[in-house]
Amino acid sequence: MAKVLLEISDSRTTATGTNTTFHVLHPESSSWGTIITSVKQILDQVGSGPPLEVISYPEWLAKLKASSDATPVTANPAVKLLLFFENTLSGDDFESPYELNRSLAASNTLRSPPPSLDKECLRALIKGWIEEACI
């Protein structure tokens, strides 16, 4: 990420007076199905709880709505984002609204990125969440 930011800051591809916004994100998205499969595998290996049950996005959203009246927000903070989940996300079909052409033109690194889902990085992140009692 730092290398991409340096390449963009050194870029001379923008003209004065034009929009100089650069979006820095991985140009190849991973589907939710791919991400949750990896998360489930990792949690089943390193977690101490029961196996993670994977449900569809609409089913999860219905459960979140049902819990919004019965569960205190402190016990289920996702309830605070219920309108966001209802209006913005649609499960596996999410597409980024960010235009990357300017960023790709300015950064060699962004044009040749590593895989969009690094399972070892994800494993380390999840293990850190477990160690800090976040999950």
Secondary structure as GFF3:
##gff-version 3
##sequence-region A 1 135
A	DSSP	alpha_helix	2	10	.	.	.	ID=ss1
A	DSSP	alpha_helix	32	46	.	.	.	ID=ss2
A	DSSP	alpha_helix	57	70	.	.	.	ID=ss3
A	DSSP	three_ten_helix	77	81	.	.	.	ID=ss4
A	DSSP	alpha_helix	82	87	.	.	.	ID=ss5
A	DSSP	three_ten_helix	91	93	.	.	.	ID=ss6
A	DSSP	alpha_helix	101	106	.	.	.	ID=ss7
A	DSSP	alpha_helix	108	111	.	.	.	ID=ss8
A	DSSP	alpha_helix	119	131	.	.	.	ID=ss9
###
